[in-house]
């Protein structure tokens, strides 16, 4: 386990652990970047264009989601032609009611 992430970071440390610092910035925290002991820049999150539509961090990796989808039970499928038969019967029922004068 490495050093804990700080509010201030030297350039070499930032380069070595850039992804970790970027995750912290995405959560809204600013990081001051130092050249030796001199602050030279600030890594800060961008303002959300629409604060109402914020982002929600992922709770699972895509690999985990794909694994869950593969293991999920599939919905039973209808045998071929069953849906067509049901649609035809429905059309016939509506047509017979219309011809029989039940629909006005």
Steps between C-alpha positions, in 0.01 A plus 500: 500500500640843401499830678160656570377752246567862610347838409846598373720284281841522339522455124678162518236360739220635280651332194536170686142494635315723253191278473451500877525878517262536207239288681526730801457808281195342336348480848534879532830546683781732383865391491786753510796392287846596624837523330720403793336715771360773275131481402479530121154378399167380625313192379131575548172349382318669214176665588205286407326663201161407642518453879156335498639226278798391710680176444477190712821304546493141384442247774632204299757445229386421146657155535281436807187625320573278199551200729168574674321526165647171379394321817151655511214272415367559156131566453317207343449542128182422313504216250512618137163615366323535836510880501378516139209269593402719797509815282283335233246386760483852643447649153227245428323579830508875432384449140211274605385751764517781245311304232252373758418858594636480853746784429354835410 
